[in-house]
Amino acid sequence: MRRTLRSALALALPLTLAGALQHGTAHAATSDPLRDLQWGLDQVRAEQAWPTSTGAGAVVAVVDTGVDFTHPDLRANLLQGATFTGCKGQSPCGNGDFRGPDGENNADEHGTHVAGIVAAVTDNGLGVAGTAPDAKILPVKVLEDGSGSFEEIAAGIRWSADKGADVINLSLGGLAGTQALTLTGLESSVPEAIAYANSRGVSVIAAAGNSATPLCNTPAFEPGAVCVASTDRNETKSWFSELPNKTDLKAVSAPGGAGTLFCEDDIVSTVPLGTGSEACGESDYDFYAGTSMATPHVAGVAALLFAQGRTLADVEAALLDTARQPLTDVTGVYSPVFGWGIVDAAAAVATPVTATPTSTDGSTKGGGKGGQGGGKGGKSRG
């Protein structure tokens, strides 16, 4: 089924040819009807990790275009978030809803799709399963209609860190052509915000970009971020993906789709109600491709790790050390095409948990903050 350009953010390919997709039966381990189409969860071995960790108590901030709070496959896992774009006067000014302060949907489906990959409600007889099915999502709206500012993104990152996020998902980028996203302001504000989040024990997971260049793009190139490149269902590099190369070698790969002709070759997830592609046979779900879709798979695995009480250093070590090179399953080898490899949730949660340090006030530093979190694209490429 052929697709057309739709979103400025996610290489999501809604189709132009009519025809319903045959979904088959629900995956054996869950009652979610679209689970059989979620080959990405299989590639990162998410289900094999769930007996050890489902992400309960962990919070993932989706710093993006906002989330549809009414979606039945997300609602139970959503926390009250914040809106930093379109505010008139004091900022933040909203709860992270995708519609923004003006109440309009300005092509802002992207964040809802990302959120579903992280932590869609699972085994509820609806739609899809999440990578970390019991994690909570903190929606932070910093983008609208394919644009935003570095200052608003930085403010969203800092707010997320202060409100108890364990993981911050950045399925966005600011260099021309990387995420088809227009950003303004001082770029330096974002690396400073990432460093601040790291100082609070928060893992920042960022999309490599979609222009097929040899390096991770901003903000994924920053030292404090884990850069995520995209693979297709055959475990080869997606044609659009940046190569996950950066000076600190904090780079991995994850399923982001093929970005070509067929729905089922891309990543299915939640979208705002009624905005799904008719050609793909869904109204409240859709198939997108891009490094924007790869990134939340990694953020979800990070949530599984934080839920075990791990520190930031322990979480990121587990992600990198257990990532496997495609086809060979070799670990501990860095590749200029895949970074440390495709993240492996089951192997990561099975690594020993480093003792969580205790601060002078008796509290612990490191994951599973639970309810502390604030009340939380080339066709559509992310």
C-alpha positions in Angstrom: 0.0 0.0 0.0 1.4 3.3 -1.1 1.7 6.3 1.1 1.9 10.1 1.0 3.7 12.8 3.0 1.7 13.5 6.1 3.5 14.7 9.2 6.5 17.0 9.5 7.9 14.8 12.2 7.7 11.1 11.9 8.4 9.4 8.6 5.0 8.0 9.2 3.5 6.7 6.0 -0.3 6.8 5.8 -1.3 5.1 2.6 -3.1 6.4 -0.5 -4.2 3.1 -1.8 -7.5 1.8 -0.3 -7.7 -1.6 1.4 -8.0 -2.9 4.9 -5.1 -4.6 6.5 -5.7 -8.1 7.8 -4.6 -8.2 11.4 -4.7 -11.9 12.2 -5.2 -13.1 15.8 -4.0 -11.4 19.0 -0.5 -12.3 20.1 -0.5 -15.3 22.4 0.8 -13.3 25.4 -1.6 -10.4 25.3 -5.2 -9.7 24.2 -4.2 -6.6 22.1 -5.6 -7.1 18.6 -2.7 -5.4 16.8 0.0 -7.1 18.8 0.9 -9.5 16.0 1.8 -6.5 13.8 4.2 -5.1 16.5 7.3 -6.8 15.1 9.3 -4.1 16.9 8.5 -5.5 20.3 9.7 -8.8 19.1 12.9 -7.4 17.8 13.8 -5.8 21.1 12.6 -8.9 23.0 10.2 -6.8 25.2 7.8 -9.6 26.2 10.7 -11.8 27.3 11.6 -9.0 29.8 8.1 -8.6 31.2 8.3 -11.5 33.7 11.2 -9.5 35.3 10.0 -5.9 34.8 7.0 -4.3 33.3 8.2 -0.7 34.0 5.9 -0.3 37.1 6.9 2.8 39.0 9.0 4.3 36.2 8.1 7.6 34.4 8.9 8.4 30.8 8.5 12.0 29.6 7.5 12.3 26.0 8.8 15.7 25.0 7.1 16.1 21.7 3.8 17.4 20.2 1.6 16.4 23.1 -0.6 13.3 23.7 -4.3 12.6 23.2 -5.5 12.2 26.8 -8.8 10.7 25.6 -7.2 7.7 23.9 -8.5 4.5 25.7 -5.2 2.7 25.0 -3.2 5.4 26.7 -5.4 7.0 29.3 -4.6 4.7 32.3 -0.9 5.3 31.9 -0.9 9.1 31.4 0.2 11.6 34.1 -0.7 15.3 34.1 2.0 16.9 31.9 2.7 20.4 30.6 2.5 22.6 27.5 5.3 25.0 26.6 4.2 26.0 23.1 1.5 28.5 22.2 1.3 29.8 25.7 0.1 33.4 26.1 1.7 34.7 29.2 2.9 32.3 31.8 4.6 29.0 30.6 3.9 26.2 31.0 0.2 26.8 30.3 -1.4 23.4 29.8 -1.3 19.7 30.6 0.5 18.3 27.5 -2.6 17.6 25.4 -1.8 17.4 21.7 -4.3 20.1 20.9 -2.4 22.9 22.6 -3.7 26.1 24.2 -5.8 26.9 21.1 -7.7 23.6 21.2 -6.7 22.8 17.7 -4.9 19.8 16.2 -2.2 21.3 14.0 -0.9 18.1 12.6 0.3 17.1 16.0 -0.3 13.3 16.0 3.4 12.5 16.4 3.6 12.5 20.2 0.6 10.2 20.7 2.3 7.7 18.4 5.5 7.9 20.3 3.7 7.5 23.7 2.0 4.3 22.6 5.3 2.7 21.7 6.6 3.5 25.1 3.7 2.5 27.3 0.4 1.8 25.6 -2.0 0.0 28.1 -1.3 -3.7 27.5 -3.5 -6.8 27.6 -6.7 -4.7 27.6 -8.3 -6.1 24.5 -7.5 -2.8 22.6 -5.0 -2.0 19.9 -1.4 -2.3 20.8 1.0 -3.2 23.6 3.6 -0.9 25.0 7.3 -1.7 25.4 7.0 -0.9 29.1 3.3 -1.6 29.7 3.2 -0.5 33.3 5.3 2.6 33.1 3.7 6.1 33.2 3.9 8.7 30.5 4.5 12.3 31.2 3.3 14.3 28.1 5.3 17.5 27.5 4.2 19.6 24.5 7.0 21.6 23.1 6.2 21.4 19.3 3.3 22.4 17.2 2.6 22.2 13.5 6.2 21.0 12.7 8.0 23.8 14.6 9.2 24.9 18.0 12.1 26.6 19.7 15.2 25.2 21.4 14.3 27.2 24.4 10.9 25.5 24.7 12.4 22.1 24.2 15.0 22.9 26.9 12.3 24.1 29.2 10.4 20.9 28.7 13.5 18.8 29.4 14.2 20.7 32.6 10.6 20.5 33.7 10.4 16.8 33.1 13.6 16.2 35.2 12.2 18.3 38.0 8.8 16.5 37.9 10.2 13.0 38.4 10.9 11.6 35.0 13.3 8.7 34.9 13.6 8.8 31.1 13.1 11.7 28.6 12.2 10.7 25.1 13.3 13.2 22.4 11.9 12.0 19.0 12.9 15.3 17.5 15.8 17.2 16.0 16.8 20.6 14.9 19.2 20.5 11.9 17.7 21.1 8.5 16.4 17.9 7.0 16.9 15.7 10.0 13.4 15.6 11.4 11.8 18.0 9.0 11.4 20.3 12.0 11.9 24.0 12.1 13.5 25.1 15.4 14.5 28.6 16.4 16.5 30.2 19.2 19.7 29.3 21.0 20.7 25.7 20.3 23.0 25.7 23.4 20.0 25.7 25.7 19.2 22.1 24.8 22.6 20.5 25.7 22.6 22.5 28.9 19.1 21.1 29.7 20.3 17.5 28.9 23.2 17.9 31.2 20.8 19.1 33.9 18.6 16.1 33.4 21.6 13.8 33.7 22.6 15.5 36.9 19.1 14.6 38.2 19.7 10.9 37.3 17.5 11.1 34.2 18.3 9.2 31.0 17.8 11.2 27.8 17.0 9.0 24.7 17.1 10.9 21.4 16.5 10.1 17.7 19.5 9.9 15.4 17.7 11.7 12.5 16.3 10.7 9.2 18.6 12.1 6.5 20.9 9.1 6.2 24.1 11.0 7.1 27.0 9.4 9.0 26.5 11.1 12.4 23.8 11.4 15.0 22.1 14.8 14.7 21.3 17.3 17.4 20.2 16.7 20.2 21.2 13.0 19.9 24.8 14.0 19.3 25.1 15.6 22.7 27.2 13.7 25.2 24.4 13.2 27.7 22.0 11.6 25.2 21.7 8.0 24.0 21.5 8.3 20.2 19.0 5.8 18.5 19.2 4.7 14.9 16.5 2.8 13.1 16.3 -0.8 11.8 13.6 -2.4 9.7 11.9 -5.7 10.4 14.7 -7.6 8.7 17.3 -6.1 11.1 18.9 -4.0 8.4 19.5 -0.3 8.7 16.4 1.7 7.7 17.2 3.6 4.5 16.5 7.0 6.0 18.3 6.5 9.3 21.4 8.5 10.4 24.3 6.3 11.2 24.5 6.3 15.1 28.0 7.7 15.4 29.1 10.2 18.1 32.2 10.9 20.0 31.1 9.3 23.3 29.8 6.1 21.5 26.5 6.2 23.4 24.6 4.9 20.4 22.2 2.0 19.8 19.6 0.9 17.3 16.0 -0.1 17.5 13.0 -0.8 15.2 11.8 2.2 13.4 10.3 0.7 10.2 11.1 0.6 6.5 9.5 3.8 5.3 8.6 2.3 2.0 5.2 0.9 0.7 3.5 -1.3 3.2 1.8 -0.6 6.5 3.0 -3.7 8.2 6.6 -2.9 7.5 6.4 0.1 9.8 5.6 0.7 13.4 1.9 0.6 14.5 0.9 2.7 17.5 -1.7 5.0 18.9 -2.7 8.2 17.2 -5.3 10.8 18.3 -8.8 9.4 18.0 -10.1 9.4 14.4 -6.8 10.4 12.8 -5.6 7.0 11.7 -5.1 6.1 8.0 -8.2 4.5 6.4 -6.0 2.7 3.9 -4.2 0.9 6.8 -7.6 0.0 8.2 -7.4 1.8 11.5 -9.0 5.0 12.9 -7.3 5.3 16.3 -3.9 3.7 15.3 -1.5 4.2 12.5 1.8 3.0 11.0 4.7 5.4 11.1 8.4 5.0 10.3 11.4 7.0 11.4 14.0 7.2 14.1 11.2 8.9 16.1 9.7 5.4 16.3 13.0 3.7 17.2 13.7 6.0 20.1 10.6 5.2 22.2 11.4 1.5 22.0 14.7 2.3 23.7 13.0 4.7 26.2 10.6 1.9 27.1 13.5 -0.5 27.7 15.1 2.1 29.9 11.9 2.4 31.9 12.0 -1.4 32.4 15.5 -0.9 33.9 14.7 2.1 36.1 11.7 0.2 37.5 14.3 -2.3 38.9 15.7 0.5 41.1 18.8 1.1 38.9 20.9 4.3 38.7 21.3 6.3 35.5 24.8 4.8 35.0 23.5 1.3 35.6 20.6 1.7 33.2 22.7 3.1 30.3 25.4 0.4 30.9 22.8 -2.3 30.7 21.4 -0.8 27.4 24.7 -0.6 25.7 26.4 -3.7 27.1 23.5 -6.1 26.1 22.6 -4.5 22.7 23.3 -7.1 20.0 24.6 -6.7 16.5 21.9 -7.6 14.0 21.9 -11.1 12.5 25.0 -12.3 14.5 23.6 -11.4 18.0 27.2 -10.5 19.0 27.3 -8.1 22.0 30.1 -5.8 23.2 31.0 -4.8 19.6 30.6 -1.2 18.3 29.5 -0.8 14.7 29.4 2.4 12.7 26.1 1.3 11.2 24.2 0.1 14.3 26.2 1.5 17.3 26.3 -1.1 20.0 23.5 -2.8 18.2 19.7 -3.4 18.7 18.7 -3.0 22.3 17.7 -6.3 24.0 15.2 -5.8 26.8 15.3 -9.3 28.1 19.1 -9.4 28.3 19.2 -5.9 29.8 16.8 -6.6 32.7 18.7 -9.8 33.5 22.0 -7.9 34.2 22.9 -7.4 37.9 21.4 -4.4 39.5 24.0 -2.1 41.0 23.2 -1.0 44.5 21.4 2.3 44.5 23.3 5.0 46.5 21.6 6.6 49.4 21.8 10.4 49.8 22.3 12.3 53.0 18.6 12.7 53.6 18.1 9.0 53.4 16.4 9.0 50.0 17.6 6.9 47.1 18.9 8.2 43.8 17.8 6.3 40.7 14.7 5.0 39.0 11.2 4.1 39.6 9.8 7.4 40.8 6.3 6.5 39.7 3.7 9.1 40.4 6.1 11.9 41.2 5.8 13.1 37.6 3.7 16.2 37.6 0.2 15.8 38.1 3.2 12.6 33.4 8.7 11.9 9.5 9.7 11.9 4.8 6.3 10.6 4.9 5.8 11.1 8.4 9.3 10.8 9.7 10.4 11.0 13.3 
